[in-house]
Structure formats: C-alpha cells, structure tokens
Amino acid sequence: MEEIIFPNQIRMYRRLRGRSMQELADHLAVSLSAISKIEKGYRRVDQEQLVRVAEFLDCPLQDLFVNEQNSQVEVVQSWRREQERRNKINEKSGLKTLGAGLRQIRNEKNLTLIEVAESSDMTLSVYHRIEMGQREVSDKEFKNISKALDMTPEDLKEEIKSLDDKGMLEEIIQRNDAKYKLLSTPRGAISSFTVSAQECPKVSVYGTAGKDGDIIIDMENELKKVDCPPQLISKKDVYAINLCTRRLGSLLPTRSILFADPSDVVSVGDIAVYYSAPNEAKILSIREDEDGKLYGLRWNPDERIEIGNDDLNKIHKIVAINL
C-alpha cells in the first residue's frame, strides 16, 4: 500500500469538530503518539487511513492538505521551516551521500526497494526515506541493510565512499533533492511530483456515471488524456478513471482522477476498482474479515461486496490520486 507523508490540517479540523486525539487514535487503531506525529506531518499514513481521517472529521479529503490558497499562513511557514531545518541537518550528517550510495548499489544488484526493505526488517517507507537521505541509520539497521545487499558493513561503507569519490552519486543526490523539494511544497494533492511536459507521458482517462454509484469504463471510448504521475511512468498498464460517483461522499472532489494498475497486487487497506461486469466497475475499500477473506466496502450507504478467489483478476489497485 502506498504511504503518504504531507503537511496537513488534521489538527485544525479535529479541534473544529470538537474531537480529541484519543478519539482519532481509536478510530484509526493507532497510538496517541502516532496521531501526534501524523498531525505534525512527521509520520506517514496510507490511502485507507487518509480516507478514514476525512470520514471521521466529516470534511473533504483535499481540505486536509496544507495549501497556500486555503491554509493559515503560519501553518505553511512552519512547514517550510521544518523542511529547511531537516535539509540542513541532512547535509551536515552526510545522509544524502549514504542514501544515494545505497540506491546506486541496490540498482546495480537489480534489487527493488521492497526487497531490500523486507530483508533489512524495515517498512518500505522507512527504507525509502533512508535512500532519499531523509533519515538517520543506526548501526543495527546499517548491518541489516548490508546483509540485504549481500555485503559486509565495512565493504558497503568502502563502496559508497568509492562511488562518492568517483562523482557517481551527485546526480542521484540532485534528483532526490528535486523530488523532496516538490514533496515538501504544499500543493493540496496526494501526488505532488511534477516533471516537464516533454518528459511526461500521457495516460488515457475513462469513466462515465452508471447506476447505483457504479462507473462505466469503456476502453474504446477515451474521455481525455492527463499527465502520468512520474512515479508511475514505468508502469505500462496504468490507466486513469474519472471519478463520477458519489459513493465516496465528499471525501474526494468530483474532479479527482484515480490511477489504476491492473498488474499491482491488491491488499487490505487499498482502494481499488472492482469490475462487476466487463464495462461496469465499483470503487471499493479492500477489507479483511475474521476468516482472513478479502471483501470490498462501499460508502453512502455502506455496502459489503463479496470477493471470491476468481474475482481477484477483476480488481485493479488504485496507485495514485490527483485531486
């Protein structure tokens, strides 16, 4: 499940609604400390948690994001100061060089982020921040990463130093800096990456309103094309859906574009497109019952959609959302 970290207005809306941090923590089934970090923009949340926060606070999902048009000036300024502080710390501690070196070596070994993260006993988001040069690494973690890369800690340190001396890491550091700068700029959208028009391929958008909140998706009738989010450029089967259903209530604006990937594996907590018929689809939140069986949940009104083993190939994971 894709995880998101972002400047947010969750605390403001929670206070406006008269809800406590503990109530929100109970709703998300996380600790009070986790809620504090989420509200400060220091802890990541996944798509499902983000939707549940908006549902709990009874506000449109896009209103949770800090943006220069609608957010308090001091909130935006505070976020920017925090990003500048982190960047200065990272430059002094050499985290950017370490992250770039790990990325270069991982790519040379043809390993994926998730493969190294799992072998290092880390979550994907934590290891990704290490490669981005945005998180310190303990001795134990470095040993685990070295093992995942099939190297000794000493050899890994020497290899990173050698790559840096040869000037092979500068380009990676610059790319990471560019991505992090975009991510830390309040834009009011889940996908904050941008690239130039020449670099960005287009993705076809489909979807017209059907009955009972279904979406009619006819691959023969393209509505328009939109820019492909850079993180999805390598995914050749991705297509986009025009959100033309109110079965998500006010959580997402009607202009939202959902990007679906039929080749990605769907798991508990994901938002997905479920094809109940060849050209008819439902937007579902994937849940799991007490027996470990997957099912889908729709809102407004709540409706449980049973998912059989033969239905898994009819479910396409939502991998990005443009608000």
Secondary structure by P-SEA (a helix, b strand, c coil): cbbbbcccaaaaaaaaacccaaaaaaaacccaaaaaaaaaccccccaaaaaaaaaaacccccccccccccccaaaaaaaaaaaaaaaaaaaaaaaaaaaaaaaaaaaaacccaaaaaaaacccaaaaaaaaaccccccaaaaaaaaaaacccaaaaaaaaaaaaaacccaaaaaaaaaaaaaaacccccccccccccccbbbbbbbccccccbbbbbbcccccccccccccccccccccccccccccccccccccbbbbbbccccccccbbbbbcccccbbbbbbcccccccccbbbbcccbbbbbbcccccccccccccccc
